[in-house]
Amino acid sequence: MIARHIEAATGIPTEYVHVENYAATVTALATGRAQLAWFGAVTTAQTYMMMGDELEVVAARDIDKEFISYFVANADAGIGPVKDFKELVQLAAGKNWTFTFGSKSSTSSHLMPRNFFAEQSGKRPEQVFRTVACSGSHDMVVQKVANGEFHLGALGQPPYDRASEAIKAKAPIIYTTPKFTNYCFATRQSLGRETIESLSSLAGAMGNTLLVNLHTLELLQGHFHRVIALKEGRLFWQGPPEQLNRREPVTSRAPAR
């Protein structure tokens, strides 16, 4: 489906290149093995470190262009807003505070918050807080901070905004991270300006449909003769890889959470 749209816009045959993990996705684009990739915030940053200005983001959902994460605190813990993580580290000294991220593999509730914390404070959370855990999801972070199971936590903006006003009152925001690019399509500038502009125009013409679909199981349940990119370089697939080249529909199911 996606390959057909891209071929129609660019005239360039597009095929799936299998990679085993996040790092391999970065390497594939950086070395020219792939010309277009689907990245998250961390892999986008890692690829930029390898490629510099050769990397170009061609499409992203509006919300992903300026994504933020929140650090929240239990309302009864007496932890007020902080201007940066240096201040938070100073406040935490001798307090035995506990902290939770969301899923260990989550970009906005673990990887980027951890990165910002280390960059600003020069310390790992484990060096500052008595306990550092991963609660499994954004929703669990705000719930566990609200009910006092943890003093502080980090999660992405959309899940926090969806929480009830009662939960937000019990787990107010004490810090908002700098903005970062979350999920996006990225390419190499050496692909050529005409081709890159065709890709950008294609995404614009389709609105956010293409990018939103990449977040749904239906993307995997449909038929794909050729696939151009995978979320963070991973395809949640049950069945032999050769099924990806079958012309008839195949069946998949959601990964265990």
N, C-alpha and C positions, 0 to 999 in steps of 0.2 A: 504494500500500500504506500508506504512512505517513499520507497525507492521509485515507484512509478511516478509519483508527483515530482520528485527531484529530477528524474530523467527527462520528464516532459519540459521542465523549466530550463535545464542546462544542456540536454542532449548528451550527457555523459553517463555511460553505464555505471551503475552503483552496485556494489556487492558487499556482503557481510564478511568482516574479518574477525575471527574468534579470538578473544583474549581471556586470560584466566582470572585476572583480578584487577583492582583499581590501578596499581602501579603499571600494569601492562597496557592499560588504556592510555595513560600518560605517555609511555614510551612509544606506543604505536603512532600517535599523532606527532610527537616530537621528532621521531626518526623518519617520518614520511611513509611509514607502512600504511597509515590511514590518512585520509585527507579531511575527514569530518568525524567528529566524536561528540558524544553526549556526556557532559561532565556535571559534577556537583561542585560546591564551593571549594572544597579542599583540592580536588583534582584540577580544577581550573587554576588555582593558585600554584600548584606544583608544576603544571605545564607551563605557566608563565615564567616560572623560575628557570625552566630549561630552555624555553623558546624566546623569551623576551617579546619584542614587538612583532615577531613573526606570527604569534598567536593572535587570532581575531575572533571575537564572539560574534556570531551571525544572527542568532535568535535566542530570545529568552522571554518567558512570561513577564508581564509588567511587575508582578510581585517579586520575581526572582532577580530583577535588575538592581533592586535596592533592598535586599533582605536584611533583617536584623534578628538578633536573639535577645532575650530578656534574662536578667538575673533577678530572681525574686527571693523574698525573705519572709519567714513567718512573722505575722503582725505582732505577736506577743514577745518576740525575741529582742525587740528594741533596736533593730538594725535599720537605720535610716538610709536615704539615698546617698550614694557615693559618686564622686566625680571620676574616679578611675580605680583600677584594681590595686594600685599602691596604697590608696587610702583604705580599701577593704582589708588588705593584709595587715595594716597597722591596727585596724579595729579588731581584727580576729585574734591578735596576740593574746595568749593566755585564756581564751574564752572557751576552748573545747567545742567550737561549733562543728556541725556536721553538714555535709553538702552532697547533693545528688545531681547527676546528669540524667538524660533520658536513655535512649538506646546507645550502646557503645559505638555502633556504626553510624549514628545519626549525625548529619552535617551540622544542623542548627541547634541541636540540644546536647552535643558533646564536642565534636571536632573543632568547630570554629570558636565556641566559647572557651574551650581549653586553650586554643591557640592565642586568643586575645588576652586571656588571663596571664599566660606565660610571658607574652611579649611586653605587657605593661608592668607586671610586677617582678619579673625575673625569677619567679618561683612556680613550681608545679602546685596544683591544688592540694596534692597529697602532703606537701611540705607545710601547708597552712592550716588545713582543717583536720580535726580528729578522725573523721570518717569521710571517705569519698566513695560514693556508690553510683551505679547505673540502674535506674528504676525501670527501664524498659520502654518508656514512651513519654512523650511530652505531657500527656494528660496525667500520668502518674506522678510526674515531677510536681506539677502545681498542686495536685491533691495531697501529696505527702508533705509538701512544705506547709500547705494550709492547715493540715491536721496536726502539725507539730512533730511529725516523724523525723523531719530534717529541718535544720535551721535555714538553709539556703538551697537554691537549685537554679538550673539553667534550662531554658526551653526556647523554641522558636516562637515568633510573633503570632502567626495565625492560631495555633492551639490555645495560646493564652487569651487572645481576643475572643475566642469562642466560649471561654469558661464563663460560668455564672458570675454575677456581680458579688454574690456571697463568697464564692471561692476567691475572687480577686481581692476582696477586702481582707481576707485572711492571709493572702500571699501577695502583697503589693510589690511592684517593680522597684528595685533599688538601683538598677543600672541597665542601660540600653547599649548594646555593642555598636561599633562603627558599622556602616552599611557594607555589604559584600554581595557579589554576584553568586547566586545559588545555581540551580539547574539551568544549563544552557547548551546550545549547539555551538561548537567552536571549530575553527578550521585553520589552515595555514595560509598566510598571505601569498605565498608562492603559488597558490592555486590560481591566482589571477584575479584582478579587480572585477572583470566582467562576470566571471563565474560566482565570485563572492556576492556581488550585488544581485545576481539572479537568485541565489539562495536566500538572501535577506528579503527580497521582494516576494519570494514564494511564501515565506513565513508570514509576512505582513498580509498577503492576499488571503491567507487561510485563517487570519486572526490568531487566536490562541488555541484553536482546535488541535492542531498537530502536537503542540507541546503539552497540552493537558492530557491528551491521549497517552502520552508516554508515561503518565503516572497511574494508568489504569490497567487492570488485569486483562481487559478486553484486547489490549494491544497484543498480548501474548496468545490469546485464545483464537484470534483471527488467523487468516492464512498469510504466510510470508514466503515468497519465493526467494527474495533477497532482502536482507536487513542492513540498514546503514549505520545504526548506532544502538548502543545498549545503555540503560540507566547505570551510571557509574561503572560501566564495563562488565556488568553482570546480567545474565538472563536467567530468570527463575523458570527453569524448564525441567519437566519430568519426562524422560524419554531420550532415546539416542539422538546425538547431534544431527545425524543425517536427515532426521525428520524435518529439519529446517528447510530443506530443499525440495520437499514434497509439494506437489501442486494441489493436492486435496487438503481440506482443513484437518488440523490435528487438535488433540485435546490436551489441555494443561490445567493445573489448578494452582491456587495461590500458595506461596511458600508459607511454611510454619512461622508463626510470629511469637 
